[in-house]
């Protein structure tokens, strides 16, 4: 009598999927995902092997309700390893719990490393699963040629292979459990290109000299998209030159010309992302643009909205034509070991990836970031575009990792007349006390002042004339800042008094337009970002739109000292501190002052090269935002209801994402002082709620003093 087939999944309505069907489906999907980087055979092997541990009697009993734990992932890894296929072995071993470290041959079977897990078979610690051989034939596979070059390339390839496997596994399981496959996005790159052509058609013929220059930049990017082969590019466009639409025009034209499948925008800050994504949605349609970062909420309670559900699902694997995301999301996924983060990686292959403000990549992780971009260009068929005026400073690092691939400029200096885009005059005003500074600020009806610390922002705001004055800093929760910014924009638009003192958060692409800006001495990049908030719309002459650079009465924080030193050197050397030459000098000086070791402070690349597939160690070390802060949730406005849900036992992922709009990050010493004074309620799960509402102001946010009155100089 024939035995009944082994089952992989049982649905809520009691349907069953055989292990064989699941393995074949996953192998086929994974193979298609890996095709753009020649990983087809490896992915097919991993797909067929990943769940053969489910052929064990123990797993079948567990599936039918017996409360036993079964390791079903190691079996497939053992079979791949025994066939001389370590890349597939890693992918299979990690398809549930995350990619393991390789470890060493001395590891015992109790270790979670791959070496340790492989030994579980020879020690007789795996449930017998030999029944797989009656149904499954694992193919003989060849390793792609490039993986023979170096251990670091092996690690990158394995992570991409892992992405193909886990996405295929999730998709097939989801399709079976829900009774239908996920709908793929039907819009083609050519259709998106046509939408862009419709959008820009009204721009021609351009009216006015500025618009003529913008259209020259746009036409140049379209032409370059048609004629350039895939590779590594820079796009240097003056502020106000229409970089957002021009870069999208290059990306869509280039993708259409070369059969690339999507466009991914990588942007340093969420405030820039929100504006960029809104522009793209207007051009391409809301259904074709995924905005993926920590501040975006897709409310799945609205089950009647299939569009929202589709976007929420697209965050899992980026299967959508246009993705707008953060540098944190992009690079931390490339160095992650968990399936939830790695699942999307294979969809980066064969894409146009645009890195906006590439000079803002954190210096402590600069070399790992550049190396990852280089790998994607070299082996995974992407075209990378560095949107920055500071590309020459990054050029030596790219030349080290990609010696045969030059960085090609898409918009050479002679494309347009840069001087026409000059909108401000810089003036160095020397030292100012806070009293002197606030006197000058109060003399303006509309003015922005940006300082280096939250403490300084609160002190200066306290001395401003109250009528029409505003404070912005990260001591205010994001929802509160948005309310303030809406009022600030309204007053600027209507010509009402509007004096704003802010920390650097307003520099990161926040769309405001002041006639005058004061910027405390900082790195040249910060000063130029601040200048982007002055005469932003070009309604005034550059001569009457002044950016005042001053030294405040506080000593600069140590964190800023190197950048300030490099900035001073560039400003002393160049009369025009916004020139490409000054910017290049600044970043070259900054990188030289920091030194090569500081560009990979966690020693990520040496670790990858020296240890055997250290996936977990790398993931633990690679965090682009790595400040020692704690979050305090504020019961402000709508946040009060969310905080109450948290207090009464809520704590799901959706709740915490909503609470993110009402969280303030504070340094450890600030947190400790608030807790010691009894101003915080710390829940069992570690979440902290502000207990004392008197410490949160509607004008300045969270106080820098606990209720004990102790000042915190941060």
N, C-alpha and C positions, 0 to 999 in steps of 0.2 A: 504494500500500500504506500502511495506517495505521501511524503510528509508535506504539510501545508507550507506555503512560502513564508519566508521571514519578512517581518513588517518593520518599516522605518517610522511611520507616523500613523496615528489614529486621530481623525478629526472629531470635532464636537458632536457631529451628527453620525458618528460611528463608522464613517467610511475609513478604509485603510489603504495605505500606499506601501507597496513592497519595497524592500531595500534595493532590489535590482532596478526598479523603475526610477527610484530617486537617484541612484548612482549614475544611471545613464543620462538622466535629464541634467544633472549638475555637471557631468563631464562635457556634455554638448554646449551648455551655456558658458562654462569656464573657458572652453577652447575658443569660442567666438570672442570672448572678452580679451583673451591674451594674444589674439592674432595681430593687432597693431604693433606689438613688440616681439614678434616671433617666439612667443612662449606657448604656442598652440599645444604641442605634444606634452609639455610639462603640465599644463593646466588640465588636459584631458586625463593624464595619469592621476593627478591629485583628485580630480572629480570622481573618478572610478574607485579610488582607494579610500576616500575620506571617511566613509561610514561602514567599512567592512567589519568593524568591531560589533556592529549591530546584528551580525549573524550568530553571536553567542547566545546560548540558551538563557543566560542570566539577563541579557538585555531584553530578550523577548518576554521574559517573566516580568521584568520591571515595567515594560510597556503596557502590560495587562494588569498593572496595579500593585505588584509586589514592591514594598518599600525598601529597595536595595539600591546601593550606588554601584554604577558600572562605568569603568573607564572604556569608552568605545572609540576614542580618538587615537590612542596609542597604537592600536593594531595596524591601521593603515600606514602610519608613520614607519612602523617596523618593516612592513612589506616594501615600502618605497626605499628605505635605507638599505635593505638587503639587496636591492636591485641597483645600487650605486646611484641613487637619485636623492641627494641630501636636500635639494631645494623643495621638491615635492614633500619630502618627509617633514620638514619644518612647517610647511603650509598645512598639512594634514594634522600634525600634532597640535597646532594652535587654533584649529578652526572653531573651537568653542571657547577655550579659556584664554586665548591670546598667544601670540608667538612666544615660545620659550627662549631663554638663552641657550646657546649650544653647550656650554659647560666644558668638562674635560673627561677623558677616558677613565679617570679615577672615581667619577661620580657613581654613587650607588643607586639602586632602583627606587630608593625613597626620595631621591632628588627630583625636582621639577624640570631640570634641564633636559634637553633632547637626549644627551648621552645617558642620563639616568633613566629616562623613560624607555629607551631602546633596550636597556638591560632587563626591564620587567618581563620581557618574553623569555629570555634565556634563564631567568630565575623562576620561571613558572608562575608569575604573579598576574598574568593576564588570563581572563576567562577564555576558554577554547572557542575559536571562531572559524575553524577550518572549513565550515560549510560554504564559505564564500567561493571556494575554488570550484564548486559545482556549477556556479552561475556566472562568475565574473572572470574575464581574461584581462589581466593588466598588460597594457601595450609596452613594447620596448621603445624607449624614447632617447633622443639625442639632446644633449645640453646645447643651447645656443652658443655659437662660437665666442661671443663677447664675454661670456661668463668665465672664460678661462684666463682672463686678464689679471684680475685682482680680487682679493677678498672683499673689498668695499663694494665692488660692482656686484659680487655674488649676493651680498646682504640686500642691496637695493632691488635686485631682480627678485629675490625671494619675497620681499615685502609686496612687490607688484603682483607676483604669482598668488600670494596669499589673498590679496584683494580680489582677484578673479574668482578664487575658490569660495570665499565667504559670501561674496555677493550672489554668486550662482546658487549657493546653498540656501541663503535667505530667500531668494526669489522663488526657487522651486518649492520650498516648504510653505511659503506664504500662498503660492498659487494653489497648492493642494488643500491647505487648511481652509482657504476662502472659497474654493471651488471654481476659481477663475484666475487667469494670469493677470498681472498688473498691465495696464494699458501703457504702451510706449508713446512718447511724444511724437506726433506726426509732422510737426512743422520742420521743414528742411532748412538748411543754411541758405539755400538760394531764395526761399520764400522770405527769410529774414532780411536778406540783402535787398530784395524788392521793397520790403517795408521801409528800409532805410532810404532807398532812392526816392520813395514817395515823400518821406519826411523832409529831405533836404532839397527837393525840387523847387520849392518856393524861395530858396536862398539865391537862386540864379535868375537873371544877372544881379550881382550884389549891389546894394546902394551904400555909398559912403566908402571912404578909404579903409577904415578898420574892417568892414565886412569884406572888402575885396581881398585884404590880407588873410582873413580867416578862410575864405573860400580857396585861396591859393594853397594854404596848408592842407585843407580837406582834399583838394584835387591831387596834391602830392601824395597823400597817404593812400588814396584809392589806386593811383598809378603804381606805387610801390607794392601794394598788395597783389596786383596783377602780375608784376614782373619778377619779384624776388622769390627765390627758392626758399623752402622752410629753413629756418636757422635761428640766429640770435641777433636781435635788433635793439636799437635805442631810439627813442622818440623824444626830441628836445623841442618843446613848443613854449613860446613865451606866455606868461600869465595873461589870460584873456584871449588866447589864440584859438580857443575852441578845441582843446585837447580831448575832452571826453568824447565828442562826436567823431572827431578825426581818428582817434585810436580805434573806436568801434568800426569806422568805415574801413580802416586797414584790416582789422581782424576778420570781418565778414567777407571782404573781397578776397583776402588771402586764403581763408578757409574754403570758399567756393572754388577758387582756382585750383587748390591742391587736395581737395577731398577731405579736409579736416572736419571733425564732427561736432565741435562745440567751441565756445569762447568762454574763457574763465578770467575774471577780473580779480586781482589780488590787491587789496587796498589796506593801508596801515591802520586806519581808525574807522570805527563804526559811524561816526558823524559824516565822514566823506561817503561811506557806502550808501547810507540812506538816500543822499542826494543823487548819487550816480545811478543807483537802482531805479529811482523814480524817473530819471531821464530815459533810461533804457526801456522801462515799462511803457512810457509814453510813445516811444519810437516803435517798439517791437511787439507790444501787447503784454498784458499782465501774465498771460498763461505761458509765456516763453522765457520768463526771467525769474530765476531763483535767487533771492536775497538770503544768504546763509551766514548768520553770526549770532552771538549770544543774546542780542536784544530783540531778535525777531521771534514772534510767537505765532504759531499756526494752531488756532483753537480747534482741536479735533472734536469738541463737543458739538460743533455745527455740522453734524453728519450729512445734512441736506446740501452742503456746499461741496460738490465733488472737486472743484478747483482747489479749494483749501487742502483737501485730503491729498490731492496729487502733489501739491507743493511740499506738504509735510513729508510725504514719502520720498520726494526727490532730494530732501536733505540727507537721506540715508546713503544714496549712491551717486548723486549728481547726474542722473540720467535726464537731462534737460538741456536745451540748446545754449542757454546763457546762464552762467553762474557768477554772482557777485559775492565775494567772501573776504574775510580778513586774512592778513598775513599769519596771524596766530592759528586760525583754523587750517590754513593751507599747509604751513610748514610743520606744525605739530602733528598733523595727520601723516606726513611723509616720514616722520621719525617715531611714530607710535607703534605699539604692539597689539592693541586691542582691536577686535574685529569691527566694532562700531565706528572707530576712527579710520581704519584702513580700508573699509569696504568701498569707499569712493575712489580710491587711488587709480584703479585701472582706467577710469573714465577721464583721467587727466591725459593719458597717452593719446596722441593724435589730435591734440587741441591747440588752439592759439591761446597762450596764457600771457596776460598783460599785467605787469607789476607796476602799479601806480605809485609814484613817489618812492622809487626803489631805494633812494638814499636813506630812507627812514627805517630800513631793516636794522634791528638792534645790533650794535657792534659786537657784543659778547657772543652772538650767534651768527655773525656775518659769513664766516667761511663755511660752516655747514649749510647755510641757506644757499650760498652761491654754488657750492658743490652739488646740492640737490637740483638746482636749476640746470646745471651743466649736464648732469646725468639724464634729465628729462629731454634735453635738446639732443644729446649725443645718441641715446639708445631708444627713446620712447616717442619719437616722431612729433615732438611739440615744436612750435615756433614761439619763442619767448621774446617779449617786448619790454624793455626797461624804460618806463616813462619817467624821466628824470633829467634835470639839467646837470647832474653830477656824475654821469656815467663814466667819464675818464678816470675817476677815483676808484671805481670798481674794476676797471679794465685789467689791471695786472692780476687780480685774483681769477677772473674768467680766463685770462691767458694761461694761467697755471693749470687750471682744470680742463680747459678746452683749447689746447694750443692750435688745433687745426681749424677752429671755427671763429672767424673774426666777428666783432660786434659792428653791425652795419647801421649807420644813422639813416633813419627814414625821412628826416626833415632837416637837410643841411642848412647852415646859417643863411645862405643866399636865397632860401625859399621865400622868405618874407622880410619885411623891414622891422626889425626888433624895436627900433626906437619909437615906432608908432604905438607900441603896446606899453611904453613906460608910463606909469600912472602915479608914481609917488616920488618925492624927494626925501632923501635920508639926511638927518641932521644929528650929529653927536653933541649932546648937551652937557656932558660931564656928570659930576656928582650932584644928587639932589636928596635932601632930607625928605621924609614923608610930608612934613609941613609945606615945604617948597613945592613938592610934586602936587599935593592936593590943591594948593592955591592955583597952580597952572591948569589943573583939570577943571576946577570950578569956573575958570574963566571961559571955558568952551561950553557951547550949548550941546554939542554932540561930540563925544570923544571916547576912545577905548584905551585903557591902560592895562598892560599885561605884565605881571610880576612872577617871580620864580617860586614863591612859596605860598601855601594856603594861609599861613599866619599873616604874611604881608598883605595879602588881598583883603583879609578881614580888617586889619588895622587901617588901611587906606580907605576902605569903604566907610569906616566909622567916622572919617573926617570929611567926607564929601557932603555937599548940600543934598539934603534928603530928596527934594523934589526932582524926579526924573533920574535918580541914580540907582544903579543895579550892581549886584555882586554875583559872580559865577565862580564856582570851584567844585572840585570833587567831594567837598564836604556836604554838598547838596546832592540828594539822590537824583538819578537821571530824569525821572518824571518831573521833578521840581525844576530842573534846569531847562527842560523843554518848555514849561510854562513861562519861565523867565524869558527865554529866547523869543517866544512868540510875541510877548509884549515889547521886547527890545526892537524886533523887526518892525512891528506896527509903528512905534514911535519914530524910528528912523525914516520910515516911508512917509509919515505924515508931517515930518519936520519938527516934531516935538522935542523938548529937552531930553537928552539920553546920554548919561555919563555911566560908563561900565568899567568896573575893575574886575579883572579875571586872572586866573592862572592860565597856563599854556593850553588848557583844554580847548580854548576858543580858536587856537591857531590851526587845528587839524581840519581844514576844509569847511568850517562852519560859515554858512552863507550870510554874512552881515557886511554892511558897507558904511564905514565911518569916514568923515572928512579929515580926521586927525587921529593918529595912534601914538601912544607912548609905550616903548618896550624896554623893560629892564635888561641890562646887558646879559647876553646869553650866547649860545652858539649861533653862527651865521645862518644856519638852516632855520632856527627858530625865529630869528629876526626877519628873514625873508618870508616865512609863513605869516608872521604878524603883519607884515606889509601887505599881504594879500587881503587883509580886512580893511584896508584904507583905499578909498576911491575905487572900489571893486568894480563898479559899473562904468567907470570912466566918464562920469558926468562933469568932473572938474578937471582943471589942468594939473599936471604933475607938480608945478611950482607951488600951487596953493594946497596940495595934499601932502602934508609933512608927516614922516615917521620919525619921532624923536627917540634916540637911543640914549639911555641914561644909566648911571650907576646908582643903585639905591643905598640906603643907610645900613642895610644888613650885609654881612659877609655872605658871599655866594655859597650855596650848599656844595659840599665836596663832590657830589655827583655831577655837578655842572662845570667844575673847574677846568677840566681838560678841554671841553668844548668852548668855554669862554676864552681860554688861552689861544686856541686855534683861530677863533673868530676875531680876536684882537689883532692877531698877526695879519690876517687877510684884510681887515679894515684899515690897518696902517699902511698896507702896500698898495691898495687900489682905491682910487677916487670913486669909481662906480662899483659899489659893493654887491650890486645885483648882476654884474657881468658874468658870463660863463667862466671867464678866467679867474675871477675872485672866488667863485663857488668851487671850482676845481681845486684851487690852491687850498681853500679851507678844508675840504674833505681829505685831500692828500695829506695835509698837515695833521689832521685829526687822526687818521689811520696810522700815520707814522708815530705820533705821540703815544697812541694806545699800544702799538706794537702788534706783531703777528699773533703772539700768544693770546692777547686780549680779544682777538677776533674769533676765538673758539675757547672761551674761558672754561667750559666744562670738559674740554678735551674730547669732544664727540668724535671727530675724524680719526685721531690716533687710536681711540678705543675700538672703533670699527675695524681698523687695519690690524690691530694687535691681538684681538681676542676672537674666539670662534663664535661668530654670529651672536653678538651680545644684544639681542633685541630689547630685553627688559631693562638692562642697564642704561641703554641709550634713551629709551622712553622716559625713564626716571630722571635723566639729566636734562633733557631737552624741553625747556619751557621758556618761550619767548618773553612772557610776562612773568617775572620771577621776583616779585617784591614781597617782603614779609608782612603781609597785611591780613587783617581779619575783617569780615563783613558784619556790619550792624544794620539790621532791618528797622526801618523807620515807619511808625504808624501815621504817616502823613497822607491826608486825603484818602484816595482809594486804598492806599497801603494799609490802612487800619483794618479793613475787612480781611485782607490777605494775611496780615500778621495774626489775626484772631484764628483763622483757619490753621495756621502753622502751630499756634499755641494749643489748639484743641486736638492735635494728633495728625493734622495734614502734613504732608512732607513729600508728596510725589514730585516727579520731575517737572510737570506742568506748573505746579504751584511755585516751585523755586524759580522757574523761568519768569513767571509773572512778578515774583518778589524782587527779581533783579532790577526792576525799575524803581524800587524803593530801598535799595541797599547802598550803604556808604562804606567804602573801604578805609580802614584806619590802621595806623601802625601799631605794633604790639604794645608800645609804652602807653599810647592813647587808650587802647582797649583795656589794658590792665588798670589804668587809673579810673576809667568809667566803671569797671567791674568792682574795684575796691570801694568806690563811693556808693555802691548799690544802685547805680544808674542803668545797669543792664540786667536783663533776664536771660540767662543762658539755659537753653533747653537740653534735654537728655541727648538729642542728636547733635549737639554742639552749636546749633543755630543761636544767634544772639539778637535780642530785640531791645530797642531803646525803651527802658521802663520810665524814664523821666522826660516827659514831652517838653518841659521847660528848656531843655538843652538843645532843642531843634528850632531854629528861627526861620520864619517865612522869608527872611531877606538874606541870611548868610548860611543857613543850613546848620549842621552839627557844630556845637561849640567846641573849641579847643581846650576848654576847661571842664573838668569833672565837677560834680556838685560840691566837692570839697573846696573848690576854688583854686586847685593846683593848676598852674599854667603848663601847657605842653608846647614846647617850642619845636615845631615840626616844619 
